Amino acid sequence: MTDFTPFPQLEIPETIAAGPGPGNTDARVLARYAGAGLADHMHADVLRGMVECKQMLRAVMGTQNTYTFGVAGTGWSGLDMMFSAVQPGDKVVMFVNGTFSGIDGLTVRMKAATAEELAANPLDPQAASVVIVDVPHGQSVTGELVEAALAEHTPKWAAMAHWETGSGRVNDIEGFSAACEKHGALGLVDAVSSLGVGDFRIDDYPGVHGWASCPQKGICCLPLTYAPVSFTDTYIDALKATGTRTFCHHPILEARHWGVIDGQDVEKGTYHRTHSAYAVSAFHEALRICLQQTIAQRASDYSFHEAALREAVQAMGCEVTSNMPSLVVLNLPDALAGREMELVQHCRAQNFGIWPTLSEPVQVRIGILNLLSEAAIADIVRRFAAALCELGGEVDQAQVDAVLQRHYGRAMAAE
């Protein structure tokens, strides 16, 4: 055996995560993660924590759906579970207006493709039963668009991202739900970016039967824990009728471990896979924080602080094209156009984690997940202004400072 000298211990510096996500984890969540005992994964307190998480998650999502729980992993794990009910040959209409709804569309095509279609192009199958409705980058999916597509194609399933992080656009969830109800489609919604940020109750959208979100964005629960999902009884009945070719991400089997068996809450779940006591403890605390702050207050805070960031970057000569309250997507001033990736890398080298868009046209994305204070926004603005200047741009810092002072001054005066 060849001798191998271990690498030095990994040291990761403090950074400001000012992108579309993952968000900045609350210190209370990290403390619960680190403070959990070395518990067996079937210990009574771990299982009790899972039951309490399930109950808190229903309150956060605004639902009476019994099948509401967390999927171990990232948002993609939750989405994969939600799309697990889509079977080969199923007719699906998928609305795409950015990078992540585009990946949802690929997932749907992989699920709905026949064996022959999948074999013909395994990494990018062209399923004849799937209709992809492309919406130009920087535009939202409208209720009118959904209505027209569902009226034309009458699918079994319809799917959409609630908030598309790739382009920073909020899509019309009310219009989507109404069109699904009208045309008998089972709506599926990617709520990765909206849950824990927007003020909405999923039960207000009866045309949507499956929801999937993410632990790292609005819930702000890193280290990696659980992707929230919620399914109506109608979704579960459809799944029972067709089955699904997955064990790990099987909605019914996974729900049993969270104390949901045969559509009923039970005191103790049955083993499905190994859950981490650390993850359960962290997720539990993240949900407690959401409920203590209230979803309505969080949503109000996001809108308020996003407006300050938006006004500040506009004062720097940037054009904002997004309408999400947790993310500003912008075009750089003309003098720096085409240097978006250079700017992003320059900022990251200084532990300031902003992002480019991942599809054309290339833009810059600045997020404020769990950065809801005047000091945090001022720090982001200062760092971004300095980066623009270091690349040769010009910023009237006095004007930018005045924008922030007016914004936060108005709030102080109102109080």
N, C-alpha and C positions, 0 to 999 in steps of 0.2 A: 504494500500500500504506500502510495506517495505521501510524504509528510506535507501537511498544509498548515500554515500559520494563520490562525484566526485574524480576521480584520479587527481593527480597533473598535471599541464600543461606539455604536452609532449615536451621534449627537445631532438632533434636529433643532434649529433655532426657532425662536418665537417669530411668527409671521402674521401679517394681517391678511385674512382670507377675504379679499374684496372682489370675488368673482361671483358667478351664478350659483355656486355651491360646489362642494360642501360648505356648510356654514360654520360659524365660530361657536364651538361648544361651550356651554355655560360651565363655570368652574364647579357648580354643584353637581352636574352630571358626571364630570370626571372624578369628583370625590366619591360618589356612590360607586362608580366602576372600580376604582382602586380600593375602596373600603369593603367590598364584598368579601365574605369569607370563602375559603376553599371548599365550597359546598358541592355535594353530589347534585347532579342535574335533576334528580327526582326528589330532592329534599322538599319537605313540606313548605318551607318559606319560599323556595323558588317557584313552586307550583302556585302558591297563594299570590305571589307577585305577578305571575302570568295572568291569573284570573282578574286581578285588580287592573293590570294594564289593559286587558280586553274591555273592562268596564269604563275605564278612563278614555280609551280610544273612541268608544261610541260617543262619549260626550264631546270630545274634540272634533270628531267628524260630523256630529249632529245627525245621529241615526239610531233607529231601533233595530237595524239589521243584526240578527243573532250571529251571523257569519262575519264578524268583524274582529280582526286579530292582526298579528304581525308575522311577516315572513322573514326568517333569518337571512340577512344579506343586504344588498343595496336596493335602490329603487328598481333596478332591472329585474331583481328576484321577484318583487311584487308584481311587476308588469308581466313577467313570464307566467306567473300563477294566474293572473287575470285572463290572459290570452289562452290559457290551457284548455278552455272550453271550446275554442275554435277548432273544428275538425276538418280534415281534408275534404275539399269540395264545398265547404260552407260558403255561402254568399256573404261577402263583407264589403262595406264601403268605409274607407279610411281617409280621413282628412289630414293633409300634411301641409304645414306652413313653417317648417324649420327643421333643424338637425334631428331633434329628439322625436318629434312626431314622425319624421322620416324613418328613424330606426324602429319605431312602433310599426310603421307600415311594412318594413322588412320582416319583422317578427310575424305579423299577420300573414304575409305571403308564405313564409316558411310553414306556419301552422296549417294554412288552408290548401297548400299545394298538394296535388295528388303525388303518389309515389313516382310516377313518370315525370311530372313537372319538376319535382325536387331533384331527381337524378339528372335531368337535362341541364340544370344550372344550380348546383347544391348551395352555393353561397349567395345567390340572388335569384331565387326561383320566380318565374312569371306565372303566378297562379291565375288561371282564367276566371276563377270565381271571385277574385278580389278586384275592386275598383278603387284606384288611388286618385283622390281629388286633390290636385296640387294647387296651393294658394301661394302667390308670389311672396318671396322673402320680405318681411317688414309689414305684411298685411295680416289681419285677423280673419279667422273663420267666422263667417256670419251665419245667423239663423236662416236667412234667405237662401244661402248657398246649400246649407244642409237640407233644408226643405226640398229644394229642387232635385238634389242628388238622390235622396231617399224616395221621392215620388217616382223618379225615373227607374231606379234599380230595385226597389223593394227588397232589401237584403235581410238576412237573419240577424246579422250583427252590424253595428255602426260604431266607429271608434274615432276618438279625437283627444288631443291634449287640451286640458283646461287652460293652462298657461304654457306657452311654448318658449322655453328658455333660450333656444338657439337664436331667436330673433327678438325676444323680449315682448311678445305679444299675448294679450289676453283674448281668448276665444269665447264665443257666445254660448255659454253653457245652458242658459235658459232656452234659447232657440234650438239648440241641439236636443235637449230633453223633449221639448214639445214636438219636434219633428219625429223623433223616435217613437213617441207615444202614438202619434197620428198614423204612422205607416207600419206599426207593428215590429219595429226593429228593436233588438236588445242593445241598448247603449253601453259602451265601455269607455271609461274616461281615465286618462293619464293625469293624475293630480299630483305628480311629483313636485312641482314647483309651487303649487297653490296651497296645499294643506299646511296649516299653521301660520300662514301669512295672510290669506284672504278671509273675510268674514262671510262664510256661507255654511249652510247645512245640506248635506248630501240628500237627505230625505225630501228636500224641497224640489228635487229633480226626478220625478217618478219614471221618466223614460230611460234613466241610467240604471243599469242593473249590476255593473261591476266597476269598482274604483280601486286604483292602485297608487300608492304614494311612496315616500322615500324617508329614511331616517335622518338624512344628513342636511336637509335644506330647512324647511319651515319648522320641523320638529327639533332641529339642531342637536342631534344625538350621535355624535361621533364620540368614542370609538364605534366602529360598525356594529349596528344592533339589528333593528327590525324595520322592515318596510310595511307600513300600514296598508291593509286591504279591507274591503267591505263588499259583500255580495248579498243581493236580495234572494228571497226564496225562489223567485222565478229563475234567476241565474242557476241556483243550485239544482232546481228541477231539470233545467236544460242539461246540466252536466250529468246528472243521474241518468238521463235518457240516452246519452251518447257515450259516456265515459271519457277518459282522457289518458293519453299514453305518457304519464309521468307519475312517479311516486313522490319524489322530493317536493314538488310544487303542486301537489294535488290538493285543491281547496278543502275537500271534505276530510281527507286524512289529516292534513295539517291542523284543521280546526279542532280535531279531537284532543290534541295536546293542549289546547287553550281552554278546554272545558266546554266544548260545543259538540254534542253528540246527538245525531238524529234531529237536528234543528232545535235542540233544547240546551240551555245552560245546565251544567252539572258541577258538582262541588270539586271534583278532581278529574283532570284530563287523563288520557291514556297515551302511552309513549308512541311518538312518531319518529323523532330524531333527537339527537343530543342538543340541548339548549344550554347556553352558558349562564351561570349565575351572575357573572359580571355584566353581561349584556342585558339580562332581565333587570338588574338593579339600575343600570344607567337609563334604560328605556323608561322604566317606572318613574324616575326622577324627572326626565324630560317632559313626560306627560303631566306630571304634577305641576311643573313650572308653567306649561301652557294653560292649564286650568286656573292656576292662581292668578296669572296675568289676565286671563280671559281672552278668548279668540277675538272678540270685538275690539278690545284695547290694543292687542297686538296689531290687528289690521289697521287701526287708526294710526298707530305709531309708525308703521311701515310707510303709509301714504304720506304722512307728515315729513318724515326724514328723506324719503325719496324725492319729494318736491324740492327740498333744500339742495340736494345733490344735483338734481336736474338743472335748477336755476344757476348753480355755480359753474357747471361745465359749459352751459350755454354762454355764460359771461366770458368764458375762455375762447369762444369762437367755435365750439363744437355743435353739431346738429344732432339732437336726440330723436330717435325714430321708434322708441319702445313706449309701451304704456303699462308695464308691470310695476307694482309698487315696491318690489324688492330688488329691482335691477334696472340700470340705465344702459341702453345700447346706443352708441353714438358714432357719428362720422367725425374724424379729426378735422381741424381747420385746413383749408386748402393748402397751406404751406407745408403741411405734414402728411397730406394724402398719399397713400401707398406705403407708409412706414408703420402701419399698425402693428405688425408682428415685431418689428424692431422695438417699438415703444413697450409692448407687453413684456418682452424679454428683458428690457432695461429695468422695468419696474420689478419684475420678479427677482432680478439680481440684487435688489435692495430690500428683499423680503416683503414686497408689496404685491400681493397676488391678484392682479387683474387678469382678464382673459380676452382673447379674440373670439369672434364668432368662428364656428367650425365649418361653415359653408359659405359660399359666395353670396353677396359681396362681403369681403372681410371688413368687419367693424370691431370696435372695442366695447367690451362689456365690463361694467363696474357694479358689483353687488354690495348689499348692505345687510346680509343675513346675520341677525343677532348683533348688529352694530347700530343700535337704536339710541343714540345719544348725540347731543350737539358736539361733544368732544370727539366722538368717533367720526362723525361726518366731516368735521373740520380737519381732522388728521388725513382722511382720504383725499379731501380737496387739496390740501397743502401738498401732499405727496404727488398727486396727479399733475398739479400745476408745475411743480418743480421738474417732473419728468418731461413735460412738454418743453420747458425752457432749456433743459439739458440737451434736447435733440434739436435745438435751434428755433423753436417756436417762441412766440411772444405772448405773454400773459400780463394783463393789467391787474396785479395782485390787489391793489387797493379797491378796484371795482368788484373783484371776486369776494373780498372780505366784506364789503358793504352789502353784497347780496345775502351772505350768511347772517350778518348782523340784523338786517331787516327781517329776514325770515324768522329767526329765533327771537328777535325783539318783539315782533308782533305776538308771538305765543306767550311771552312773559307778560306783555301788557294785558292780554286777554285774561290771564290768570289773576 
